[in-house]
Amino acid sequence: MSDVFKAIAEKFNMSRPAVSKHLKVLQESQLAYTASDSSDGRQRNCYAQLEALVEVNNYLAQLQEFWQSRLDNLDSFLAKRSKAQKAKD
């Protein structure tokens, strides 16, 4: 897998050990996995498991909906308050 580390390190101006650490974190969080090349078994390839991000995306969409409605309500409240304040002056 050193070719993978080398390619990533060069593209992102990182050291090979830094790339290795990042890939390890991605593997531990199940966002990536490595597999041996079936032809010779010596080369290992790294693959992204992007479907694991669907759950994160769904959670963030719920948070966005939750906060958007509250921020819209706050915006309405502040607009009414500002209008009432201007009417007093």
N, C-alpha and C positions, 0 to 999 in steps of 0.2 A: 504494500500500500504506500510505499515511500514515494512512488510516482504521483499518487494522488496528493500526498502532503506537499510535495514539491510544487505541483501545479497550483494548488490553492495558495501556498505560501507566496509564490511569485505574483499571482494575480492580486492578492490583497496586501502585499508588502508585510508579511508576517513571517516569523520563524517557524520551522517545522515543528518544534515542541509546542508552540502556541496553537498551531493548527491541530495537532494531536489532542491537546487538552480540549479544544472547542468540539472536535468530533466526538470525544469521549462523553462530554456533557450532552450532546445531541443524541448519542446512543442511549445513555442512561435515562433520558427523558422520552425515549422511544420516538424521536423525530428523525432518526437515521439508523441504518444498520449496514453492516459490512458482510460480504459473502465472497467466498473463494471462486476464482474463475474455474469453471468445470473442465477446461481443456488441459491445464497443467497443475492446478491447485496451488500454485505459488503466488499468483497475483490476487490481491484482494481488492474488490471494488466497494465503493461506498454509495449507498442509495438513500435518498430522502424519503421519508414516510409522511408526506404532507397531509394525508387524510387524518392524521392525529391532530392537526390544527383545526379541524372542523368543530370539535368540541370547544376549543378556545374561541373561535369565531362566533359560535352560537351564544356563549356566555357574554362576550363583549357586546353583541347585538342586544341582548336583554338589558345590560347595563346602560347602553346608549338610549334605549327606549325609556327606561326608568328615569334617567337624568334629563332627557330631552323634555319630557312632559313637565317635570318640576321646574326646569329653567324657563320653559314657556310660561308657566304660571307666575313665576317670579317676574318675568319681563312684563306681563300684563299688569301685575300689581304695581310695579314701579312706574309704568306708564300712566296708570290711573292716579297714582299718588302725585306724580309730577304735574299732571293736568290739573288736579285739585289745588296744588300749591300755587300754580300760576294763576288760577282763578281767584285765589285769595289776595294775591299781590295786585 
